[in-house]
Amino acid sequence: AGYLVYRINEYLSAAGRLEWYRDEEGFTTALRQTLYEATIGVTITPFPHDPVGANFKLRPELRGDYASRRFFDGLTRHDQWTFGVDGIFNF
């Protein structure tokens, strides 16, 4: 996996991630295949100057997956797209 994060300002950071996974024997996915993943997203810190609020972050992201064999959607597709949002409070 490779990660890249760029801080735009105190409220916003942009991030990217690339992953590659080769399951030659089908041990973890039950298929002999190679999987690829790319994600782009942002980290939003809505209250960067508040002593407590600075620990809260929102992270929406868009992820694309590709498999060398049909693996997604009931073994009918090579690719899939997902969107997710998480909230984190560090303490």
PDB file of N, CA, C and O in Angstrom:
ATOM      1  N   ALA A   1       0.849  -1.180   0.000  1.00  0.00           N
ATOM      2  CA  ALA A   1       0.000   0.000   0.000  1.00  0.00           C
ATOM      3  C   ALA A   1       0.889   1.235   0.000  1.00  0.00           C
ATOM      4  O   ALA A   1       1.984   1.237   0.563  1.00  0.00           O
ATOM      5  N   GLY A   2       0.398   2.269  -0.636  1.00  0.00           N
ATOM      6  CA  GLY A   2       1.085   3.549  -0.634  1.00  0.00           C
ATOM      7  C   GLY A   2       0.088   4.651  -0.304  1.00  0.00           C
ATOM      8  O   GLY A   2      -1.033   4.656  -0.812  1.00  0.00           O
ATOM      9  N   TYR A   3       0.496   5.571   0.536  1.00  0.00           N
ATOM     10  CA  TYR A   3      -0.369   6.659   0.988  1.00  0.00           C
ATOM     11  C   TYR A   3       0.278   7.993   0.677  1.00  0.00           C
ATOM     12  O   TYR A   3       1.502   8.124   0.703  1.00  0.00           O
ATOM     13  N   LEU A   4      -0.552   8.982   0.383  1.00  0.00           N
ATOM     14  CA  LEU A   4      -0.082  10.344   0.169  1.00  0.00           C
ATOM     15  C   LEU A   4      -1.104  11.288   0.786  1.00  0.00           C
ATOM     16  O   LEU A   4      -2.295  11.205   0.483  1.00  0.00           O
ATOM     17  N   VAL A   5      -0.640  12.185   1.650  1.00  0.00           N
ATOM     18  CA  VAL A   5      -1.527  13.163   2.292  1.00  0.00           C
ATOM     19  C   VAL A   5      -0.922  14.545   2.089  1.00  0.00           C
ATOM     20  O   VAL A   5       0.272  14.755   2.305  1.00  0.00           O
ATOM     21  N   TYR A   6      -1.765  15.482   1.669  1.00  0.00           N
ATOM     22  CA  TYR A   6      -1.327  16.855   1.473  1.00  0.00           C
ATOM     23  C   TYR A   6      -2.230  17.772   2.285  1.00  0.00           C
ATOM     24  O   TYR A   6      -3.443  17.802   2.079  1.00  0.00           O
ATOM     25  N   ARG A   7      -1.632  18.518   3.209  1.00  0.00           N
ATOM     26  CA  ARG A   7      -2.390  19.448   4.031  1.00  0.00           C
ATOM     27  C   ARG A   7      -2.602  20.744   3.245  1.00  0.00           C
ATOM     28  O   ARG A   7      -1.646  21.458   2.940  1.00  0.00           O
ATOM     29  N   ILE A   8      -3.846  21.034   2.927  1.00  0.00           N
ATOM     30  CA  ILE A   8      -4.197  22.232   2.174  1.00  0.00           C
ATOM     31  C   ILE A   8      -4.213  23.443   3.093  1.00  0.00           C
ATOM     32  O   ILE A   8      -3.630  24.480   2.775  1.00  0.00           O
ATOM     33  N   ASN A   9      -4.879  23.312   4.229  1.00  0.00           N
ATOM     34  CA  ASN A   9      -4.899  24.336   5.273  1.00  0.00           C
ATOM     35  C   ASN A   9      -5.278  23.661   6.584  1.00  0.00           C
ATOM     36  O   ASN A   9      -5.354  22.433   6.640  1.00  0.00           O
ATOM     37  N   GLU A  10      -5.512  24.421   7.619  1.00  0.00           N
ATOM     38  CA  GLU A  10      -5.784  23.821   8.929  1.00  0.00           C
ATOM     39  C   GLU A  10      -7.149  23.128   8.993  1.00  0.00           C
ATOM     40  O   GLU A  10      -7.409  22.367   9.925  1.00  0.00           O
ATOM     41  N   TYR A  11      -8.009  23.377   8.026  1.00  0.00           N
ATOM     42  CA  TYR A  11      -9.326  22.763   7.977  1.00  0.00           C
ATOM     43  C   TYR A  11      -9.404  21.540   7.070  1.00  0.00           C
ATOM     44  O   TYR A  11     -10.281  20.694   7.246  1.00  0.00           O
ATOM     45  N   LEU A  12      -8.499  21.438   6.106  1.00  0.00           N
ATOM     46  CA  LEU A  12      -8.661  20.465   5.041  1.00  0.00           C
ATOM     47  C   LEU A  12      -7.342  19.827   4.613  1.00  0.00           C
ATOM     48  O   LEU A  12      -6.337  20.512   4.423  1.00  0.00           O
ATOM     49  N   SER A  13      -7.366  18.504   4.467  1.00  0.00           N
ATOM     50  CA  SER A  13      -6.249  17.742   3.896  1.00  0.00           C
ATOM     51  C   SER A  13      -6.798  16.837   2.809  1.00  0.00           C
ATOM     52  O   SER A  13      -7.905  16.314   2.938  1.00  0.00           O
ATOM     53  N   ALA A  14      -6.040  16.647   1.744  1.00  0.00           N
ATOM     54  CA  ALA A  14      -6.397  15.721   0.666  1.00  0.00           C
ATOM     55  C   ALA A  14      -5.535  14.474   0.811  1.00  0.00           C
ATOM     56  O   ALA A  14      -4.374  14.550   1.213  1.00  0.00           O
ATOM     57  N   ALA A  15      -6.118  13.322   0.478  1.00  0.00           N
ATOM     58  CA  ALA A  15      -5.386  12.069   0.649  1.00  0.00           C
ATOM     59  C   ALA A  15      -5.640  11.141  -0.524  1.00  0.00           C
ATOM     60  O   ALA A  15      -6.693  11.185  -1.160  1.00  0.00           O
ATOM     61  N   GLY A  16      -4.657  10.305  -0.796  1.00  0.00           N
ATOM     62  CA  GLY A  16      -4.772   9.264  -1.806  1.00  0.00           C
ATOM     63  C   GLY A  16      -4.115   7.996  -1.308  1.00  0.00           C
ATOM     64  O   GLY A  16      -3.159   8.038  -0.534  1.00  0.00           O
ATOM     65  N   ARG A  17      -4.630   6.877  -1.754  1.00  0.00           N
ATOM     66  CA  ARG A  17      -4.071   5.586  -1.341  1.00  0.00           C
ATOM     67  C   ARG A  17      -4.140   4.647  -2.530  1.00  0.00           C
ATOM     68  O   ARG A  17      -5.136   4.633  -3.253  1.00  0.00           O
ATOM     69  N   LEU A  18      -3.089   3.859  -2.742  1.00  0.00           N
ATOM     70  CA  LEU A  18      -3.045   2.801  -3.748  1.00  0.00           C
ATOM     71  C   LEU A  18      -2.646   1.501  -3.058  1.00  0.00           C
ATOM     72  O   LEU A  18      -1.724   1.483  -2.242  1.00  0.00           O
ATOM     73  N   GLU A  19      -3.341   0.416  -3.388  1.00  0.00           N
ATOM     74  CA  GLU A  19      -3.019  -0.879  -2.802  1.00  0.00           C
ATOM     75  C   GLU A  19      -2.996  -1.940  -3.894  1.00  0.00           C
ATOM     76  O   GLU A  19      -3.707  -1.848  -4.894  1.00  0.00           O
ATOM     77  N   TRP A  20      -2.173  -2.935  -3.677  1.00  0.00           N
ATOM     78  CA  TRP A  20      -2.034  -4.059  -4.590  1.00  0.00           C
ATOM     79  C   TRP A  20      -1.951  -5.319  -3.744  1.00  0.00           C
ATOM     80  O   TRP A  20      -1.199  -5.365  -2.771  1.00  0.00           O
ATOM     81  N   TYR A  21      -2.724  -6.349  -4.109  1.00  0.00           N
ATOM     82  CA  TYR A  21      -2.742  -7.596  -3.350  1.00  0.00           C
ATOM     83  C   TYR A  21      -2.785  -8.772  -4.324  1.00  0.00           C
ATOM     84  O   TYR A  21      -3.692  -8.871  -5.150  1.00  0.00           O
ATOM     85  N   ARG A  22      -1.822  -9.640  -4.222  1.00  0.00           N
ATOM     86  CA  ARG A  22      -1.755 -10.820  -5.093  1.00  0.00           C
ATOM     87  C   ARG A  22      -2.037 -12.062  -4.260  1.00  0.00           C
ATOM     88  O   ARG A  22      -1.306 -12.372  -3.320  1.00  0.00           O
ATOM     89  N   ASP A  23      -3.089 -12.759  -4.610  1.00  0.00           N
ATOM     90  CA  ASP A  23      -3.481 -13.998  -3.925  1.00  0.00           C
ATOM     91  C   ASP A  23      -3.234 -15.161  -4.900  1.00  0.00           C
ATOM     92  O   ASP A  23      -4.168 -15.669  -5.519  1.00  0.00           O
ATOM     93  N   GLU A  24      -1.981 -15.567  -5.024  1.00  0.00           N
ATOM     94  CA  GLU A  24      -1.577 -16.571  -6.014  1.00  0.00           C
ATOM     95  C   GLU A  24      -2.240 -17.930  -5.827  1.00  0.00           C
ATOM     96  O   GLU A  24      -2.525 -18.628  -6.800  1.00  0.00           O
ATOM     97  N   GLU A  25      -2.481 -18.296  -4.596  1.00  0.00           N
ATOM     98  CA  GLU A  25      -3.060 -19.608  -4.318  1.00  0.00           C
ATOM     99  C   GLU A  25      -4.548 -19.551  -3.993  1.00  0.00           C
ATOM    100  O   GLU A  25      -5.166 -20.591  -3.765  1.00  0.00           O
ATOM    101  N   GLY A  26      -5.132 -18.364  -3.968  1.00  0.00           N
ATOM    102  CA  GLY A  26      -6.540 -18.237  -3.612  1.00  0.00           C
ATOM    103  C   GLY A  26      -6.807 -18.499  -2.140  1.00  0.00           C
ATOM    104  O   GLY A  26      -7.922 -18.858  -1.762  1.00  0.00           O
ATOM    105  N   PHE A  27      -5.794 -18.322  -1.312  1.00  0.00           N
ATOM    106  CA  PHE A  27      -5.910 -18.649   0.110  1.00  0.00           C
ATOM    107  C   PHE A  27      -6.884 -17.732   0.844  1.00  0.00           C
ATOM    108  O   PHE A  27      -7.658 -18.205   1.677  1.00  0.00           O
ATOM    109  N   THR A  28      -6.864 -16.435   0.555  1.00  0.00           N
ATOM    110  CA  THR A  28      -7.735 -15.509   1.302  1.00  0.00           C
ATOM    111  C   THR A  28      -8.981 -15.087   0.535  1.00  0.00           C
ATOM    112  O   THR A  28      -9.954 -14.651   1.152  1.00  0.00           O
ATOM    113  N   THR A  29      -8.982 -15.202  -0.789  1.00  0.00           N
ATOM    114  CA  THR A  29     -10.151 -14.771  -1.564  1.00  0.00           C
ATOM    115  C   THR A  29     -10.867 -15.944  -2.251  1.00  0.00           C
ATOM    116  O   THR A  29     -11.917 -15.745  -2.862  1.00  0.00           O
ATOM    117  N   ALA A  30     -10.329 -17.130  -2.161  1.00  0.00           N
ATOM    118  CA  ALA A  30     -10.868 -18.351  -2.774  1.00  0.00           C
ATOM    119  C   ALA A  30     -10.698 -18.363  -4.298  1.00  0.00           C
ATOM    120  O   ALA A  30     -11.162 -19.289  -4.964  1.00  0.00           O
ATOM    121  N   LEU A  31     -10.041 -17.348  -4.847  1.00  0.00           N
ATOM    122  CA  LEU A  31      -9.734 -17.304  -6.283  1.00  0.00           C
ATOM    123  C   LEU A  31      -8.273 -16.916  -6.464  1.00  0.00           C
ATOM    124  O   LEU A  31      -7.751 -16.087  -5.719  1.00  0.00           O
ATOM    125  N   ARG A  32      -7.627 -17.502  -7.432  1.00  0.00           N
ATOM    126  CA  ARG A  32      -6.267 -17.077  -7.769  1.00  0.00           C
ATOM    127  C   ARG A  32      -6.383 -15.796  -8.574  1.00  0.00           C
ATOM    128  O   ARG A  32      -6.816 -15.812  -9.726  1.00  0.00           O
ATOM    129  N   GLN A  33      -5.993 -14.686  -7.961  1.00  0.00           N
ATOM    130  CA  GLN A  33      -6.216 -13.394  -8.604  1.00  0.00           C
ATOM    131  C   GLN A  33      -5.319 -12.320  -8.005  1.00  0.00           C
ATOM    132  O   GLN A  33      -4.641 -12.527  -6.999  1.00  0.00           O
ATOM    133  N   THR A  34      -5.343 -11.169  -8.659  1.00  0.00           N
ATOM    134  CA  THR A  34      -4.667  -9.974  -8.171  1.00  0.00           C
ATOM    135  C   THR A  34      -5.714  -8.883  -8.028  1.00  0.00           C
ATOM    136  O   THR A  34      -6.566  -8.704  -8.899  1.00  0.00           O
ATOM    137  N   LEU A  35      -5.641  -8.152  -6.917  1.00  0.00           N
ATOM    138  CA  LEU A  35      -6.589  -7.081  -6.622  1.00  0.00           C
ATOM    139  C   LEU A  35      -5.858  -5.758  -6.550  1.00  0.00           C
ATOM    140  O   LEU A  35      -4.735  -5.677  -6.053  1.00  0.00           O
ATOM    141  N   TYR A  36      -6.516  -4.714  -7.054  1.00  0.00           N
ATOM    142  CA  TYR A  36      -5.976  -3.357  -7.007  1.00  0.00           C
ATOM    143  C   TYR A  36      -7.030  -2.442  -6.391  1.00  0.00           C
ATOM    144  O   TYR A  36      -8.230  -2.673  -6.540  1.00  0.00           O
ATOM    145  N   GLU A  37      -6.571  -1.407  -5.700  1.00  0.00           N
ATOM    146  CA  GLU A  37      -7.488  -0.459  -5.067  1.00  0.00           C
ATOM    147  C   GLU A  37      -6.888   0.926  -5.123  1.00  0.00           C
ATOM    148  O   GLU A  37      -5.687   1.104  -4.920  1.00  0.00           O
ATOM    149  N   ALA A  38      -7.745   1.927  -5.402  1.00  0.00           N
ATOM    150  CA  ALA A  38      -7.335   3.335  -5.370  1.00  0.00           C
ATOM    151  C   ALA A  38      -8.414   4.117  -4.639  1.00  0.00           C
ATOM    152  O   ALA A  38      -9.607   3.945  -4.893  1.00  0.00           O
ATOM    153  N   THR A  39      -7.980   4.975  -3.734  1.00  0.00           N
ATOM    154  CA  THR A  39      -8.910   5.774  -2.942  1.00  0.00           C
ATOM    155  C   THR A  39      -8.455   7.219  -2.955  1.00  0.00           C
ATOM    156  O   THR A  39      -7.264   7.509  -2.834  1.00  0.00           O
ATOM    157  N   ILE A  40      -9.419   8.131  -3.103  1.00  0.00           N
ATOM    158  CA  ILE A  40      -9.150   9.556  -2.913  1.00  0.00           C
ATOM    159  C   ILE A  40     -10.143  10.072  -1.890  1.00  0.00           C
ATOM    160  O   ILE A  40     -11.295   9.638  -1.847  1.00  0.00           O
ATOM    161  N   GLY A  41      -9.688  10.996  -1.075  1.00  0.00           N
ATOM    162  CA  GLY A  41     -10.570  11.535  -0.051  1.00  0.00           C
ATOM    163  C   GLY A  41     -10.008  12.798   0.556  1.00  0.00           C
ATOM    164  O   GLY A  41      -8.930  13.266   0.191  1.00  0.00           O
ATOM    165  N   VAL A  42     -10.762  13.333   1.487  1.00  0.00           N
ATOM    166  CA  VAL A  42     -10.337  14.513   2.222  1.00  0.00           C
ATOM    167  C   VAL A  42     -10.547  14.273   3.707  1.00  0.00           C
ATOM    168  O   VAL A  42     -11.379  13.459   4.107  1.00  0.00           O
ATOM    169  N   THR A  43      -9.785  14.990   4.514  1.00  0.00           N
ATOM    170  CA  THR A  43      -9.999  15.027   5.950  1.00  0.00           C
ATOM    171  C   THR A  43     -10.388  16.445   6.308  1.00  0.00           C
ATOM    172  O   THR A  43      -9.646  17.391   6.042  1.00  0.00           O
ATOM    173  N   ILE A  44     -11.546  16.584   6.907  1.00  0.00           N
ATOM    174  CA  ILE A  44     -12.067  17.885   7.298  1.00  0.00           C
ATOM    175  C   ILE A  44     -11.975  18.008   8.808  1.00  0.00           C
ATOM    176  O   ILE A  44     -12.492  17.163   9.539  1.00  0.00           O
ATOM    177  N   THR A  45     -11.315  19.062   9.275  1.00  0.00           N
ATOM    178  CA  THR A  45     -11.242  19.380  10.701  1.00  0.00           C
ATOM    179  C   THR A  45     -12.068  20.646  10.908  1.00  0.00           C
ATOM    180  O   THR A  45     -11.556  21.752  10.729  1.00  0.00           O
ATOM    181  N   PRO A  46     -13.354  20.498  11.287  1.00  0.00           N
ATOM    182  CA  PRO A  46     -14.233  21.666  11.312  1.00  0.00           C
ATOM    183  C   PRO A  46     -13.922  22.676  12.415  1.00  0.00           C
ATOM    184  O   PRO A  46     -14.274  23.849  12.292  1.00  0.00           O
ATOM    185  N   PHE A  47     -13.269  22.238  13.487  1.00  0.00           N
ATOM    186  CA  PHE A  47     -12.997  23.135  14.622  1.00  0.00           C
ATOM    187  C   PHE A  47     -11.515  23.097  15.002  1.00  0.00           C
ATOM    188  O   PHE A  47     -11.187  22.665  16.107  1.00  0.00           O
ATOM    189  N   PRO A  48     -10.613  23.536  14.121  1.00  0.00           N
ATOM    190  CA  PRO A  48      -9.182  23.365  14.383  1.00  0.00           C
ATOM    191  C   PRO A  48      -8.650  24.190  15.552  1.00  0.00           C
ATOM    192  O   PRO A  48      -7.594  23.859  16.091  1.00  0.00           O
ATOM    193  N   HIS A  49      -9.342  25.247  15.959  1.00  0.00           N
ATOM    194  CA  HIS A  49      -8.840  26.115  17.025  1.00  0.00           C
ATOM    195  C   HIS A  49      -9.460  25.823  18.384  1.00  0.00           C
ATOM    196  O   HIS A  49      -9.048  26.406  19.387  1.00  0.00           O
ATOM    197  N   ASP A  50     -10.431  24.940  18.433  1.00  0.00           N
ATOM    198  CA  ASP A  50     -11.070  24.577  19.700  1.00  0.00           C
ATOM    199  C   ASP A  50     -10.253  23.473  20.371  1.00  0.00           C
ATOM    200  O   ASP A  50      -9.873  22.512  19.701  1.00  0.00           O
ATOM    201  N   PRO A  51      -9.970  23.577  21.670  1.00  0.00           N
ATOM    202  CA  PRO A  51      -9.126  22.572  22.321  1.00  0.00           C
ATOM    203  C   PRO A  51      -9.692  21.156  22.261  1.00  0.00           C
ATOM    204  O   PRO A  51      -8.931  20.192  22.179  1.00  0.00           O
ATOM    205  N   VAL A  52     -11.002  21.019  22.302  1.00  0.00           N
ATOM    206  CA  VAL A  52     -11.623  19.695  22.216  1.00  0.00           C
ATOM    207  C   VAL A  52     -12.024  19.392  20.769  1.00  0.00           C
ATOM    208  O   VAL A  52     -11.772  18.292  20.276  1.00  0.00           O
ATOM    209  N   GLY A  53     -12.640  20.353  20.092  1.00  0.00           N
ATOM    210  CA  GLY A  53     -13.119  20.165  18.727  1.00  0.00           C
ATOM    211  C   GLY A  53     -12.032  19.861  17.718  1.00  0.00           C
ATOM    212  O   GLY A  53     -12.309  19.252  16.684  1.00  0.00           O
ATOM    213  N   ALA A  54     -10.800  20.269  17.991  1.00  0.00           N
ATOM    214  CA  ALA A  54      -9.686  19.991  17.070  1.00  0.00           C
ATOM    215  C   ALA A  54      -9.424  18.492  16.929  1.00  0.00           C
ATOM    216  O   ALA A  54      -8.773  18.061  15.977  1.00  0.00           O
ATOM    217  N   ASN A  55      -9.928  17.705  17.869  1.00  0.00           N
ATOM    218  CA  ASN A  55      -9.743  16.251  17.821  1.00  0.00           C
ATOM    219  C   ASN A  55     -10.769  15.545  16.940  1.00  0.00           C
ATOM    220  O   ASN A  55     -10.655  14.342  16.706  1.00  0.00           O
ATOM    221  N   PHE A  56     -11.772  16.279  16.448  1.00  0.00           N
ATOM    222  CA  PHE A  56     -12.819  15.691  15.612  1.00  0.00           C
ATOM    223  C   PHE A  56     -12.504  15.887  14.134  1.00  0.00           C
ATOM    224  O   PHE A  56     -12.143  16.983  13.706  1.00  0.00           O
ATOM    225  N   LYS A  57     -12.644  14.807  13.356  1.00  0.00           N
ATOM    226  CA  LYS A  57     -12.357  14.852  11.927  1.00  0.00           C
ATOM    227  C   LYS A  57     -13.448  14.088  11.160  1.00  0.00           C
ATOM    228  O   LYS A  57     -13.930  13.051  11.615  1.00  0.00           O
ATOM    229  N   LEU A  58     -13.822  14.613  10.002  1.00  0.00           N
ATOM    230  CA  LEU A  58     -14.714  13.929   9.060  1.00  0.00           C
ATOM    231  C   LEU A  58     -13.897  13.537   7.837  1.00  0.00           C
ATOM    232  O   LEU A  58     -13.089  14.328   7.350  1.00  0.00           O
ATOM    233  N   ARG A  59     -14.104  12.303   7.330  1.00  0.00           N
ATOM    234  CA  ARG A  59     -13.299  11.831   6.203  1.00  0.00           C
ATOM    235  C   ARG A  59     -14.162  11.149   5.134  1.00  0.00           C
ATOM    236  O   ARG A  59     -14.352   9.934   5.184  1.00  0.00           O
ATOM    237  N   PRO A  60     -14.686  11.911   4.173  1.00  0.00           N
ATOM    238  CA  PRO A  60     -15.347  11.278   3.031  1.00  0.00           C
ATOM    239  C   PRO A  60     -14.300  10.765   2.039  1.00  0.00           C
ATOM    240  O   PRO A  60     -13.232  11.357   1.882  1.00  0.00           O
ATOM    241  N   GLU A  61     -14.632   9.637   1.366  1.00  0.00           N
ATOM    242  CA  GLU A  61     -13.700   9.088   0.390  1.00  0.00           C
ATOM    243  C   GLU A  61     -14.440   8.343  -0.714  1.00  0.00           C
ATOM    244  O   GLU A  61     -15.548   7.844  -0.518  1.00  0.00           O
ATOM    245  N   LEU A  62     -13.802   8.281  -1.877  1.00  0.00           N
ATOM    246  CA  LEU A  62     -14.277   7.521  -3.023  1.00  0.00           C
ATOM    247  C   LEU A  62     -13.230   6.451  -3.319  1.00  0.00           C
ATOM    248  O   LEU A  62     -12.039   6.741  -3.431  1.00  0.00           O
ATOM    249  N   ARG A  63     -13.698   5.206  -3.444  1.00  0.00           N
ATOM    250  CA  ARG A  63     -12.772   4.079  -3.626  1.00  0.00           C
ATOM    251  C   ARG A  63     -13.162   3.288  -4.867  1.00  0.00           C
ATOM    252  O   ARG A  63     -14.340   3.021  -5.105  1.00  0.00           O
ATOM    253  N   GLY A  64     -12.151   2.916  -5.656  1.00  0.00           N
ATOM    254  CA  GLY A  64     -12.345   2.039  -6.804  1.00  0.00           C
ATOM    255  C   GLY A  64     -11.531   0.779  -6.626  1.00  0.00           C
ATOM    256  O   GLY A  64     -10.355   0.845  -6.266  1.00  0.00           O
ATOM    257  N   ASP A  65     -12.139  -0.369  -6.872  1.00  0.00           N
ATOM    258  CA  ASP A  65     -11.461  -1.664  -6.771  1.00  0.00           C
ATOM    259  C   ASP A  65     -11.490  -2.359  -8.122  1.00  0.00           C
ATOM    260  O   ASP A  65     -12.463  -2.242  -8.868  1.00  0.00           O
ATOM    261  N   TYR A  66     -10.418  -3.086  -8.437  1.00  0.00           N
ATOM    262  CA  TYR A  66     -10.346  -3.872  -9.659  1.00  0.00           C
ATOM    263  C   TYR A  66      -9.716  -5.228  -9.335  1.00  0.00           C
ATOM    264  O   TYR A  66      -8.731  -5.300  -8.600  1.00  0.00           O
ATOM    265  N   ALA A  67     -10.282  -6.289  -9.880  1.00  0.00           N
ATOM    266  CA  ALA A  67      -9.760  -7.639  -9.692  1.00  0.00           C
ATOM    267  C   ALA A  67      -9.442  -8.248 -11.056  1.00  0.00           C
ATOM    268  O   ALA A  67     -10.144  -7.995 -12.035  1.00  0.00           O
ATOM    269  N   SER A  68      -8.394  -9.043 -11.112  1.00  0.00           N
ATOM    270  CA  SER A  68      -8.011  -9.677 -12.374  1.00  0.00           C
ATOM    271  C   SER A  68      -9.023 -10.742 -12.805  1.00  0.00           C
ATOM    272  O   SER A  68      -9.074 -11.106 -13.980  1.00  0.00           O
ATOM    273  N   ARG A  69      -9.819 -11.238 -11.872  1.00  0.00           N
ATOM    274  CA  ARG A  69     -10.906 -12.188 -12.181  1.00  0.00           C
ATOM    275  C   ARG A  69     -12.214 -11.591 -11.696  1.00  0.00           C
ATOM    276  O   ARG A  69     -12.208 -10.700 -10.846  1.00  0.00           O
ATOM    277  N   ARG A  70     -13.311 -12.058 -12.210  1.00  0.00           N
ATOM    278  CA  ARG A  70     -14.618 -11.562 -11.743  1.00  0.00           C
ATOM    279  C   ARG A  70     -14.791 -11.939 -10.273  1.00  0.00           C
ATOM    280  O   ARG A  70     -14.878 -13.117  -9.926  1.00  0.00           O
ATOM    281  N   PHE A  71     -14.840 -10.929  -9.424  1.00  0.00           N
ATOM    282  CA  PHE A  71     -14.842 -11.146  -7.977  1.00  0.00           C
ATOM    283  C   PHE A  71     -15.970 -10.388  -7.287  1.00  0.00           C
ATOM    284  O   PHE A  71     -16.452 -10.819  -6.240  1.00  0.00           O
ATOM    285  N   PHE A  72     -16.398  -9.261  -7.862  1.00  0.00           N
ATOM    286  CA  PHE A  72     -17.379  -8.404  -7.214  1.00  0.00           C
ATOM    287  C   PHE A  72     -18.788  -8.672  -7.731  1.00  0.00           C
ATOM    288  O   PHE A  72     -18.967  -9.248  -8.804  1.00  0.00           O
ATOM    289  N   ASP A  73     -19.771  -8.254  -6.968  1.00  0.00           N
ATOM    290  CA  ASP A  73     -21.183  -8.349  -7.349  1.00  0.00           C
ATOM    291  C   ASP A  73     -21.559  -9.782  -7.730  1.00  0.00           C
ATOM    292  O   ASP A  73     -22.065 -10.041  -8.822  1.00  0.00           O
ATOM    293  N   GLY A  74     -21.298 -10.697  -6.806  1.00  0.00           N
ATOM    294  CA  GLY A  74     -21.649 -12.098  -7.049  1.00  0.00           C
ATOM    295  C   GLY A  74     -20.807 -12.762  -8.119  1.00  0.00           C
ATOM    296  O   GLY A  74     -21.305 -13.600  -8.870  1.00  0.00           O
ATOM    297  N   LEU A  75     -19.545 -12.399  -8.195  1.00  0.00           N
ATOM    298  CA  LEU A  75     -18.581 -12.941  -9.164  1.00  0.00           C
ATOM    299  C   LEU A  75     -18.967 -12.617 -10.613  1.00  0.00           C
ATOM    300  O   LEU A  75     -18.702 -13.404 -11.522  1.00  0.00           O
ATOM    301  N   THR A  76     -19.597 -11.452 -10.820  1.00  0.00           N
ATOM    302  CA  THR A  76     -20.004 -11.053 -12.175  1.00  0.00           C
ATOM    303  C   THR A  76     -19.210  -9.873 -12.716  1.00  0.00           C
ATOM    304  O   THR A  76     -19.268  -9.586 -13.911  1.00  0.00           O
ATOM    305  N   ARG A  77     -18.465  -9.181 -11.846  1.00  0.00           N
ATOM    306  CA  ARG A  77     -17.758  -7.967 -12.286  1.00  0.00           C
ATOM    307  C   ARG A  77     -16.301  -7.996 -11.853  1.00  0.00           C
ATOM    308  O   ARG A  77     -15.941  -8.603 -10.845  1.00  0.00           O
ATOM    309  N   HIS A  78     -15.474  -7.320 -12.644  1.00  0.00           N
ATOM    310  CA  HIS A  78     -14.057  -7.138 -12.301  1.00  0.00           C
ATOM    311  C   HIS A  78     -13.848  -5.920 -11.407  1.00  0.00           C
ATOM    312  O   HIS A  78     -12.810  -5.814 -10.753  1.00  0.00           O
ATOM    313  N   ASP A  79     -14.822  -4.987 -11.365  1.00  0.00           N
ATOM    314  CA  ASP A  79     -14.600  -3.732 -10.642  1.00  0.00           C
ATOM    315  C   ASP A  79     -15.808  -3.364  -9.787  1.00  0.00           C
ATOM    316  O   ASP A  79     -16.909  -3.887  -9.957  1.00  0.00           O
ATOM    317  N   GLN A  80     -15.554  -2.437  -8.859  1.00  0.00           N
ATOM    318  CA  GLN A  80     -16.621  -1.866  -8.049  1.00  0.00           C
ATOM    319  C   GLN A  80     -16.197  -0.490  -7.549  1.00  0.00           C
ATOM    320  O   GLN A  80     -15.006  -0.205  -7.423  1.00  0.00           O
ATOM    321  N   TRP A  81     -17.179   0.358  -7.265  1.00  0.00           N
ATOM    322  CA  TRP A  81     -16.951   1.695  -6.715  1.00  0.00           C
ATOM    323  C   TRP A  81     -17.745   1.831  -5.436  1.00  0.00           C
ATOM    324  O   TRP A  81     -18.897   1.405  -5.364  1.00  0.00           O
ATOM    325  N   THR A  82     -17.133   2.423  -4.424  1.00  0.00           N
ATOM    326  CA  THR A  82     -17.821   2.678  -3.165  1.00  0.00           C
ATOM    327  C   THR A  82     -17.508   4.085  -2.677  1.00  0.00           C
ATOM    328  O   THR A  82     -16.459   4.650  -2.987  1.00  0.00           O
ATOM    329  N   PHE A  83     -18.434   4.634  -1.914  1.00  0.00           N
ATOM    330  CA  PHE A  83     -18.269   5.934  -1.279  1.00  0.00           C
ATOM    331  C   PHE A  83     -18.532   5.729   0.203  1.00  0.00           C
ATOM    332  O   PHE A  83     -19.469   5.032   0.591  1.00  0.00           O
ATOM    333  N   GLY A  84     -17.695   6.344   1.021  1.00  0.00           N
ATOM    334  CA  GLY A  84     -17.868   6.215   2.462  1.00  0.00           C
ATOM    335  C   GLY A  84     -17.496   7.503   3.176  1.00  0.00           C
ATOM    336  O   GLY A  84     -16.768   8.344   2.649  1.00  0.00           O
ATOM    337  N   VAL A  85     -18.014   7.633   4.383  1.00  0.00           N
ATOM    338  CA  VAL A  85     -17.699   8.767   5.260  1.00  0.00           C
ATOM    339  C   VAL A  85     -17.511   8.220   6.659  1.00  0.00           C
ATOM    340  O   VAL A  85     -18.322   7.426   7.136  1.00  0.00           O
ATOM    341  N   ASP A  86     -16.447   8.641   7.315  1.00  0.00           N
ATOM    342  CA  ASP A  86     -16.301   8.286   8.721  1.00  0.00           C
ATOM    343  C   ASP A  86     -16.005   9.527   9.540  1.00  0.00           C
ATOM    344  O   ASP A  86     -15.509  10.532   9.031  1.00  0.00           O
ATOM    345  N   GLY A  87     -16.317   9.432  10.801  1.00  0.00           N
ATOM    346  CA  GLY A  87     -16.013  10.484  11.764  1.00  0.00           C
ATOM    347  C   GLY A  87     -15.085   9.928  12.818  1.00  0.00           C
ATOM    348  O   GLY A  87     -15.289   8.820  13.313  1.00  0.00           O
ATOM    349  N   ILE A  88     -14.066  10.694  13.163  1.00  0.00           N
ATOM    350  CA  ILE A  88     -13.057  10.251  14.130  1.00  0.00           C
ATOM    351  C   ILE A  88     -12.917  11.303  15.216  1.00  0.00           C
ATOM    352  O   ILE A  88     -12.871  12.503  14.942  1.00  0.00           O
ATOM    353  N   PHE A  89     -12.851  10.838  16.435  1.00  0.00           N
ATOM    354  CA  PHE A  89     -12.536  11.735  17.555  1.00  0.00           C
ATOM    355  C   PHE A  89     -11.332  11.145  18.277  1.00  0.00           C
ATOM    356  O   PHE A  89     -11.442  10.104  18.925  1.00  0.00           O
ATOM    357  N   ASN A  90     -10.185  11.809  18.167  1.00  0.00           N
ATOM    358  CA  ASN A  90      -8.952  11.353  18.843  1.00  0.00           C
ATOM    359  C   ASN A  90      -8.952  11.829  20.275  1.00  0.00           C
ATOM    360  O   ASN A  90      -9.302  12.974  20.561  1.00  0.00           O
ATOM    361  N   PHE A  91      -8.555  10.937  21.185  1.00  0.00           N
ATOM    362  CA  PHE A  91      -8.439  11.332  22.598  1.00  0.00           C
ATOM    363  C   PHE A  91      -7.223  10.714  23.218  1.00  0.00           C
ATOM    364  O   PHE A  91      -6.956  10.929  24.401  1.00  0.00           O
TER     365      PHE A  91
END
